[in-house]
Amino acid sequence: MSGHFSFDGAAVPFEDGETLIAAATRAGRHVPHLCWHPALGPSGACRLCTVRVDGRLAAACTTRAAAGQVVECRTPDLDERRRLLVQLLFVEGNHFCPGCEKSGDCRLQDAGYALGVTGPGFEEFYPRRPIDASHPDVWLDLNRCILCKLCLRASHEVDHKGVFAISGHGVATHVVVDSPSGRLGDSRLAADDLAAHICPVGAILPKRRGYAVPIGARPADTQPDGPSTGGDDD
């Protein structure tokens, strides 16, 4: 079964079983997101992709498309919700964009620019989080982690290794590594695993490849509204 739904007034085709964000992305329509990736199953972790479907709020990454749906995405009230979410993500971690090599290719930064986030908006937490540089090819900086669960899902669904998991509650929630020592260097993570490249921010980065893409050639330089596919452009 297939058909069309209305997306901000435009007709968007879909295939049977497709989610709203998958169909919209395929049609060239950008839905703000942080935790969606076309190679992974639905999650709904970040809620940045929340849209209004026939008058009701729903996550575009978990809602199946249906013929005749009326989907609103970029409205002032929905963007205000997204702006609040992005501000909270910035203040809950340590995101110093000018000093991060992911700058210009960071989905959180893209969302901030697109939504007009010019300041924290709230008191910043400045948490003390560890940096794990024990792996020979990849380093893990939990200061930048936004708990999107992309690395966890990629490791389970695609790499079939289960290297990452989530532990803790509330503000103490954090990513943990499945290894005897809890260190990335003792895990089964390989440099070519999807989990090593899927991070939308600068929490998981390859070593010895810093600032490889010059200013002017970064995704944000050529796609001002942010990448429209998610994760697979790293």
C-alpha positions in Angstrom: 0.0 0.0 0.0 1.2 3.5 -0.8 -0.2 7.0 -1.1 0.3 10.6 -0.2 0.1 12.7 2.9 0.2 16.5 3.3 3.5 17.9 4.7 3.3 21.6 5.4 0.9 22.0 2.6 2.8 19.9 0.0 1.9 16.4 -1.1 4.5 13.8 0.0 4.4 10.2 -1.4 5.1 7.2 0.9 5.6 3.5 0.7 3.9 1.0 2.9 5.4 0.9 6.4 7.4 4.1 6.0 7.6 6.6 8.8 6.8 10.2 8.3 10.4 11.3 8.6 11.6 8.6 6.2 9.1 9.6 3.5 9.6 13.3 4.0 13.4 12.9 3.8 13.1 10.9 0.6 10.9 13.7 -0.8 13.6 16.3 0.0 11.7 17.7 3.0 13.8 18.4 6.1 12.5 17.3 9.5 14.7 18.5 12.4 16.1 15.5 14.2 19.0 14.2 16.3 18.3 10.5 17.0 17.0 9.3 13.6 19.1 7.4 11.1 17.7 5.7 8.0 19.7 2.4 8.7 18.2 2.0 12.1 14.8 1.2 13.6 12.6 3.9 15.2 13.5 5.3 18.6 11.8 8.6 19.5 14.6 9.4 21.9 15.1 13.2 21.3 11.6 14.3 20.2 13.1 17.1 18.1 11.2 15.6 15.1 7.8 16.1 16.8 5.2 17.2 14.3 1.4 17.7 14.4 -0.5 14.9 12.7 -4.2 15.6 12.1 -4.1 18.0 15.0 -2.2 15.8 17.4 1.5 15.8 18.4 3.6 12.8 17.3 7.2 11.9 16.7 7.9 11.8 13.0 10.5 9.1 13.4 8.0 6.6 15.0 4.7 7.5 13.3 3.8 5.5 10.2 2.7 7.5 7.2 -0.9 7.0 6.1 -2.9 8.3 3.2 -4.6 11.6 3.7 -2.7 12.6 6.9 -2.2 16.3 7.4 1.3 16.8 8.9 2.5 20.2 10.2 6.2 20.4 10.8 7.7 23.9 10.7 5.2 26.0 12.6 6.1 28.7 15.2 4.8 26.7 18.2 6.6 23.5 17.1 9.8 25.3 16.5 9.5 26.9 19.9 9.3 23.4 21.4 12.4 22.4 19.5 14.2 25.5 20.5 13.6 24.7 24.2 14.8 21.1 23.7 18.0 22.3 22.0 18.7 24.8 24.7 18.3 22.1 27.4 20.7 19.8 25.5 23.3 22.6 25.3 23.1 23.4 29.1 23.1 19.8 30.2 26.5 19.0 28.6 29.7 20.8 27.9 29.4 22.0 24.3 32.2 24.5 23.4 31.6 24.7 19.6 34.6 26.9 18.6 37.0 24.3 20.1 35.2 21.2 18.8 36.4 19.5 15.6 32.8 18.5 14.9 31.9 22.2 14.5 30.3 22.7 11.1 29.3 19.0 10.9 27.3 18.7 14.2 23.6 18.1 14.1 23.0 19.8 17.5 24.8 22.9 16.3 22.8 22.8 13.0 19.6 22.7 15.0 20.7 25.6 17.2 21.5 27.8 14.1 18.3 26.8 12.3 16.1 27.5 15.4 17.8 30.8 16.3 19.3 29.6 19.5 21.8 32.5 20.3 22.4 31.7 24.0 21.9 29.0 26.6 18.6 30.3 27.9 19.1 28.5 31.2 21.8 28.2 33.8 24.5 25.8 32.5 25.2 22.7 34.4 28.9 22.3 33.5 29.0 18.6 34.6 32.3 16.8 35.2 32.3 13.9 32.7 35.2 11.6 31.7 37.0 11.3 28.5 38.0 7.8 27.4 41.0 7.8 25.0 41.9 4.1 25.7 40.8 2.9 22.2 43.6 2.9 19.5 41.3 4.4 16.9 38.4 6.1 18.6 37.9 8.4 21.5 34.8 8.9 23.6 34.0 12.3 25.2 30.9 12.1 27.4 30.9 15.9 27.9 29.4 16.2 24.4 27.0 13.2 24.6 23.3 14.1 24.1 22.0 10.6 24.8 20.5 10.2 21.4 21.3 6.4 21.6 22.5 6.2 18.0 25.8 4.5 19.0 23.9 2.1 21.1 21.4 1.2 18.4 24.0 1.0 15.7 26.1 -1.4 17.8 23.1 -3.6 18.5 21.2 -3.5 15.2 24.0 -3.2 12.6 27.4 -4.1 14.2 25.8 -6.8 16.3 28.2 -6.2 19.2 26.3 -4.3 21.9 29.3 -2.2 22.8 27.2 0.7 24.3 24.4 0.9 26.8 22.6 3.5 28.9 23.0 3.6 32.7 21.8 5.8 35.5 18.7 8.0 36.0 17.8 11.7 35.6 20.8 14.0 35.3 23.1 11.0 36.1 22.1 9.1 32.9 25.1 8.3 30.8 26.6 6.0 28.2 28.5 3.0 29.4 30.8 0.6 27.6 30.5 -3.2 27.6 34.0 -4.3 28.5 35.7 -5.9 31.6 37.2 -2.5 32.5 34.4 -0.3 31.2 36.9 1.3 28.9 36.4 1.6 25.2 39.9 0.2 24.5 38.8 -3.2 26.0 35.6 -3.4 24.1 34.8 -5.0 20.8 34.4 -1.7 19.0 36.2 -1.6 15.6 37.2 1.6 13.8 35.0 0.7 10.8 31.9 -0.1 12.9 28.8 2.1 12.3 28.7 2.9 16.0 32.1 4.5 15.7 30.9 7.0 13.0 27.2 7.6 13.7 27.5 10.2 16.5 25.7 13.4 15.5 27.8 15.5 17.8 31.5 15.2 19.0 31.1 12.5 21.6 32.6 9.7 19.5 35.3 10.7 17.1 38.1 9.0 15.1 41.7 9.6 16.3 44.3 11.1 14.0 41.8 12.8 11.7 41.0 16.1 13.4 39.7 19.0 11.3 40.0 17.0 8.1 37.3 19.0 6.3 38.2 22.7 5.9 35.9 25.6 6.6 33.9 26.2 3.4 33.5 22.5 2.7 31.7 21.4 5.8 28.1 20.2 5.6 26.9 23.3 7.4 28.7 25.5 4.8 26.8 23.9 1.9 23.5 22.9 3.7 22.6 25.8 6.0 19.5 24.1 7.3 21.4 21.0 8.4 21.8 17.6 6.7 18.5 16.0 5.8 19.3 12.4 6.1 20.9 11.9 9.5 24.0 10.1 10.6 25.0 8.7 7.3 26.7 11.9 6.2 29.7 11.6 8.6 
